Amino acid sequence: MRGPVFVSLPLKSTLKRGALVAAANWPVVLIQAIADSLFKVLIAMPLVGGIFLVALVVGAEPGALMSLDWRELIATVIGSLLSRPVVLLAFLAALTSVVIGGSLFVFLVKGGTIAVLVRSEQGAGPLEQPPLRFHLVRAASAFSLERFVEAAQSLWPRFARLGSGLMVVYLASAGAYLAAVFGGWTADSWALAALLTGTFVAWITIVNLVYLLMQIVIAADDCGVAAAWRRVAAFVRRRRRDVVAIFLVVLALVVCATGASLLATAALGLISFVPLLGLTVLPLQLIAWLFRALVFQYLGLASVGAYVHLYRGLAVTAPAETDVMHRYETMRPGDAT
């Protein structure tokens, strides 16, 4: 019995296939952008409400609080809330309910999104091979409202458990970061604070990558969270260079898109000072915000298509092989069975 033969997939074609799969399923880009925007708005509401609540308690103007440095603002809000336990409990209850409810909604939507992209990539033809053929891109679309809802309902329990673990990691990481940054031993060391911030950002980025890969494996293999963790570990161990390459390319595109967004925001800020033309700033800002949300979601979902292609092309086995991933998980580097 022959074992898996690992196939090397070109980075360019893998990224191109992921981008075309995401483009073919453009409705999920819209759905995901709307869901993430709603979640951000829900999170912002209790935070802004907390600032107004603190302003009422301490007798300060909300504008004066917003003008503070972020560290001073956080310290002021936390100090004011800690001195009034009833207000603190009300604020935490509102924030917790919004975060939990919004997160469960995002997990539901993400299940349908990932499932559609996985199904599309698995059934798509050779999209990445030149020349670009639009009929193949159209045929690669796997989106339908019924399929999206069915997949979201099927994957939601597992995605909710996985997301709950992610929230725990977020809370533990944020607690450790805030304790280090606001601790007395880092109060006067900006270099150390910058190092801790960079480490925290890198750690959260790695956590998000593992979280995304586990979502893909759960949807692709229809497995549980524990099995997905083992398969992701084996996948990254065998294909770490390809995974890192895709991650770095997508990260570079996100950084470029962020820079372009900042430049556009600055340009719109200059226009606001021009008489009459300043009236057009608001609709332009809304258009820019919508375009930014769609671009970032498209980049993220294009990476999903690339990772799915990489994971699906991990091994080509002999016909007698009946359980590829189980044998792949248990096989150590250098084994040949």
C-alpha positions in Angstrom: 0.0 0.0 0.0 1.4 3.3 -1.0 1.4 6.3 1.3 0.7 10.0 0.5 2.8 11.7 -2.2 3.1 15.4 -1.2 2.6 17.8 -4.1 4.3 21.2 -4.3 1.8 23.9 -5.4 3.1 27.1 -7.0 2.4 30.1 -4.8 1.2 32.3 -7.7 -1.4 29.9 -9.0 -2.6 29.1 -5.5 -3.2 32.8 -4.7 -4.7 33.4 -8.1 -7.1 30.5 -7.6 -8.1 31.8 -4.2 -8.8 35.3 -5.6 -10.9 33.9 -8.4 -12.9 31.6 -6.1 -13.7 34.6 -3.9 -14.6 36.7 -6.9 -16.9 33.9 -8.2 -18.7 33.9 -4.9 -19.0 37.7 -4.5 -22.3 37.6 -2.5 -20.5 36.1 0.4 -18.1 39.0 0.4 -21.0 41.4 0.7 -22.6 39.3 3.5 -19.4 39.0 5.4 -18.7 42.7 5.1 -22.2 43.6 6.4 -21.9 41.1 9.3 -18.5 42.5 10.4 -19.7 46.1 10.1 -22.7 45.3 12.2 -20.5 43.7 14.8 -18.2 46.7 15.0 -21.2 49.0 15.4 -22.6 46.9 18.1 -19.3 46.9 20.0 -18.9 50.6 19.6 -22.3 51.4 21.1 -21.6 50.3 24.7 -18.1 51.8 24.5 -19.3 55.2 23.5 -22.1 54.8 26.1 -19.5 54.1 28.7 -17.6 57.3 27.9 -20.8 59.3 28.3 -21.6 57.4 31.5 -18.2 58.3 32.9 -18.7 61.9 31.8 -22.0 62.1 33.7 -20.4 60.5 36.8 -17.3 62.7 37.0 -19.0 65.8 35.6 -16.7 66.2 32.6 -17.5 66.9 29.0 -17.5 63.9 26.6 -15.5 65.9 24.1 -12.8 66.6 26.8 -12.6 62.9 27.5 -12.3 62.0 23.8 -9.4 64.5 23.5 -7.3 62.6 26.0 -4.5 60.3 25.1 -5.7 56.7 24.7 -3.8 55.5 27.8 -5.2 58.4 29.8 -8.7 57.8 28.5 -8.6 54.1 29.4 -7.2 54.9 32.8 -9.9 57.6 33.4 -12.7 55.3 32.3 -11.5 52.3 34.3 -10.8 54.4 37.4 -14.2 56.1 37.4 -16.0 52.8 36.9 -14.0 51.1 39.6 -15.0 53.8 42.1 -18.7 53.1 41.4 -19.4 49.4 41.4 -23.0 49.7 40.3 -22.1 51.7 37.2 -19.2 49.3 36.5 -21.5 46.3 36.7 -24.1 47.9 34.4 -21.4 48.8 31.8 -19.8 45.3 31.9 -23.2 43.7 31.6 -24.0 45.7 28.5 -20.6 45.2 26.9 -20.7 41.4 27.7 -24.2 40.9 26.2 -23.3 42.8 23.1 -20.0 40.9 22.6 -21.5 37.5 23.1 -24.5 38.1 21.0 -22.5 39.8 18.2 -19.9 37.1 18.3 -22.5 34.3 17.9 -24.0 36.1 15.0 -20.6 36.4 13.3 -19.8 32.7 13.9 -23.1 31.8 12.2 -22.4 33.9 9.2 -18.8 32.8 9.0 -19.9 29.1 8.9 -21.9 29.8 5.7 -19.1 31.8 4.2 -16.4 29.3 4.7 -18.6 26.4 3.6 -19.5 28.1 0.3 -15.9 28.9 -0.4 -14.7 25.3 0.4 -17.4 23.9 -1.9 -16.6 26.3 -4.6 -12.9 25.6 -4.6 -13.4 21.8 -4.5 -15.7 22.0 -7.5 -14.0 24.7 -9.6 -12.1 23.9 -12.7 -8.6 25.1 -13.6 -9.4 28.7 -12.9 -5.8 29.7 -12.3 -4.4 28.4 -15.6 -4.1 31.1 -18.2 -5.8 32.5 -20.2 -8.5 33.8 -17.8 -11.8 32.2 -18.8 -14.8 33.9 -17.4 -17.2 31.0 -18.0 -15.1 28.9 -15.6 -15.2 31.7 -13.0 -19.0 31.9 -13.3 -19.3 28.1 -13.1 -17.2 28.1 -9.9 -19.9 30.0 -8.0 -21.3 27.8 -5.3 -23.5 30.4 -3.6 -27.2 30.1 -3.1 -29.1 31.4 -0.2 -30.5 28.0 0.8 -27.0 26.4 0.7 -25.6 29.3 2.7 -28.2 29.1 5.4 -28.0 25.3 5.6 -24.2 25.3 5.9 -24.4 28.1 8.5 -26.8 26.1 10.7 -24.8 22.9 10.3 -21.4 24.4 11.2 -22.6 26.9 13.8 -22.3 24.7 16.9 -18.7 23.8 16.1 -17.8 27.3 15.0 -19.4 28.6 18.2 -17.2 26.3 20.4 -14.1 27.3 18.4 -15.0 31.0 18.6 -15.6 30.7 22.4 -12.0 29.3 22.7 -10.8 32.2 20.6 -12.5 34.7 22.9 -10.9 33.1 25.9 -7.4 33.4 24.3 -8.2 37.0 23.4 -9.2 37.9 27.0 -6.2 36.1 28.5 -3.8 37.8 26.0 -5.4 41.2 26.5 -5.2 40.9 30.2 -1.6 39.9 30.2 -0.8 42.8 27.8 -2.6 45.5 29.8 -1.1 44.2 33.0 2.4 44.5 31.4 1.8 47.9 29.7 0.2 49.6 32.6 2.5 48.0 35.2 4.8 50.3 37.1 7.9 48.6 35.6 6.9 49.7 32.1 5.4 53.0 32.8 8.6 54.9 32.0 9.9 52.6 29.3 8.4 53.4 25.9 10.8 51.1 24.1 9.6 48.2 26.3 6.0 49.2 25.8 6.5 49.3 22.1 8.1 45.8 22.2 5.3 44.4 24.2 2.8 46.0 21.8 4.5 44.5 18.8 4.7 41.1 20.5 1.0 41.3 21.3 0.0 42.2 17.7 2.2 39.3 16.4 0.7 36.8 18.8 -2.9 37.8 18.0 -2.1 37.6 14.2 -0.8 34.0 14.7 -3.9 33.1 16.8 -6.2 34.5 14.0 -4.3 32.5 11.4 -4.7 29.2 13.3 -8.3 30.1 14.0 -9.0 30.6 10.2 -7.2 27.3 9.3 -9.3 25.4 11.9 -12.5 26.9 10.4 -11.4 25.8 6.9 -10.6 22.2 8.1 -13.9 21.9 10.0 -15.8 22.9 6.9 -13.7 20.9 4.5 -13.6 17.7 6.4 -16.8 18.0 8.4 -15.0 17.2 11.6 -15.0 18.4 15.2 -12.8 21.1 16.9 -10.4 18.6 18.4 -9.9 16.7 15.1 -9.4 20.0 13.3 -6.7 21.1 15.7 -4.7 17.9 15.0 -5.2 18.2 11.3 -4.2 21.9 11.3 -1.1 21.1 13.3 -0.1 18.3 10.8 -1.0 20.6 7.9 1.2 23.5 9.1 4.0 21.1 10.0 4.1 19.7 6.4 3.3 22.9 4.5 4.6 25.7 6.8 6.6 27.4 4.0 3.5 27.6 1.8 1.3 28.7 4.6 3.7 31.4 5.7 4.2 32.5 2.1 0.4 33.0 1.5 0.1 34.7 4.9 2.9 37.2 4.1 1.5 38.0 0.7 -2.0 38.6 2.0 -0.5 40.6 4.9 1.4 42.8 2.5 -1.7 43.4 0.5 -3.6 44.3 3.6 -0.9 46.8 4.7 -0.9 48.4 1.2 -4.7 48.6 1.3 -4.5 50.2 4.8 -2.0 52.7 3.6 -4.2 53.6 0.6 -7.2 53.9 3.0 -5.3 56.3 5.3 -4.2 58.4 2.3 -7.8 58.6 1.1 -9.0 59.6 4.6 -6.4 62.4 4.7 -7.4 63.6 1.3 -11.1 63.7 2.3 -10.1 65.6 5.4 -8.4 68.3 3.3 -11.5 68.6 1.1 -13.7 69.2 4.1 -11.9 72.6 4.6 -12.9 73.8 1.0 -16.1 75.8 0.9 -19.0 74.0 -0.8 -16.8 71.0 -1.7 -16.8 70.2 2.0 -20.5 69.2 1.7 -19.5 66.3 -0.5 -17.2 64.8 2.2 -19.9 62.8 4.0 -21.1 60.8 1.0 -17.5 60.3 -0.1 -16.5 59.1 3.3 -19.4 56.6 3.3 -18.4 55.3 -0.2 -14.7 55.0 1.0 -15.8 53.2 4.1 -17.9 50.7 2.1 -15.1 50.2 -0.5 -12.6 49.7 2.3 -14.8 47.1 4.0 -15.3 45.2 0.7 -11.7 45.2 -0.2 -10.5 43.9 3.2 -13.2 41.2 3.2 -12.3 40.2 -0.4 -8.6 39.9 0.6 -9.5 37.8 3.6 -11.8 35.5 1.6 -9.3 35.2 -1.2 -6.8 33.9 1.4 -9.4 31.3 2.4 -9.6 30.0 -1.1 -5.8 29.8 -1.3 -5.6 27.9 2.0 -8.4 25.5 0.9 -6.5 24.8 -2.3 -3.3 24.2 -0.4 -5.0 22.0 2.1 -6.9 20.0 -0.6 -3.8 19.5 -2.7 -1.8 18.4 0.3 -1.5 14.8 -0.7 -2.3 12.6 -3.7 -2.7 9.0 -2.6 -2.9 5.6 -4.2 -6.4 4.2 -4.9 -6.1 1.8 -2.1 -5.8 4.6 0.4 -9.1 5.0 2.3 -8.5 7.4 5.1 -5.9 10.0 3.9 -6.1 12.5 6.8 -6.1 9.9 9.5 -2.9 8.4 8.2 -1.5 11.8 7.6 -2.1 12.9 11.1 -0.5 9.9 12.7 2.5 9.7 10.3 5.7 11.2 11.6 8.2 13.0 9.4 10.3 10.5 7.5 7.8 7.6 7.9 6.8 5.7 4.8 4.0 3.3 5.2 
